[in-house]
């Protein structure tokens, strides 16, 4: 029986990717999302292609003042990692936003790729 090589995810690297998905542009999304990604928001859940997901980041100034409070990480396989965190940010229009977020990554030959992303909005408080 051969042992599988374990890929130990760098939490710092994955959190940098997360920040990029909040603040990056279409090119960032295209480079860092998997071929298909399952996304789930309160009124929408669907599988999106890499190109369709990248189109959602046409306005790179859509978020600012992002704060991420990591709540948990699981690595169920040598090439899969799931993060859970609380996010606080300000939309481009100045509106405060908070959510519980889960993101799944799969390790491909060219690095970690987002393959799942879900947000459950929280009530925002004046910070």
Secondary structure in CASP SS format (residue, H / E / C, confidence):
PFRMAT SS
TARGET T0000
AUTHOR 0000-0000-0000
METHOD secondary structure of the structure
MODEL  1
X C 1.00
X C 1.00
X C 1.00
X C 1.00
X C 1.00
X C 1.00
X C 1.00
X C 1.00
X C 1.00
X C 1.00
X H 1.00
X H 1.00
X H 1.00
X H 1.00
X H 1.00
X H 1.00
X H 1.00
X H 1.00
X H 1.00
X H 1.00
X H 1.00
X H 1.00
X H 1.00
X C 1.00
X C 1.00
X H 1.00
X H 1.00
X H 1.00
X H 1.00
X H 1.00
X H 1.00
X H 1.00
X E 1.00
X E 1.00
X E 1.00
X E 1.00
X E 1.00
X E 1.00
X E 1.00
X E 1.00
X E 1.00
X C 1.00
X C 1.00
X E 1.00
X E 1.00
X E 1.00
X E 1.00
X E 1.00
X E 1.00
X H 1.00
X H 1.00
X H 1.00
X H 1.00
X H 1.00
X H 1.00
X C 1.00
X C 1.00
X C 1.00
X C 1.00
X C 1.00
X C 1.00
X C 1.00
X E 1.00
X E 1.00
X E 1.00
X E 1.00
X E 1.00
X E 1.00
X E 1.00
X E 1.00
X E 1.00
X E 1.00
X E 1.00
X E 1.00
X E 1.00
X E 1.00
X E 1.00
X C 1.00
X C 1.00
X E 1.00
X E 1.00
X E 1.00
X E 1.00
X E 1.00
X E 1.00
X E 1.00
X E 1.00
X E 1.00
X E 1.00
X E 1.00
X E 1.00
X C 1.00
X C 1.00
X C 1.00
X C 1.00
X E 1.00
X E 1.00
X E 1.00
X E 1.00
X E 1.00
X E 1.00
X E 1.00
X E 1.00
X E 1.00
X E 1.00
X E 1.00
X E 1.00
X E 1.00
X C 1.00
X C 1.00
X E 1.00
X E 1.00
X E 1.00
X E 1.00
X E 1.00
X E 1.00
X E 1.00
X E 1.00
X E 1.00
X E 1.00
X E 1.00
X E 1.00
X C 1.00
X C 1.00
X C 1.00
X C 1.00
X C 1.00
END
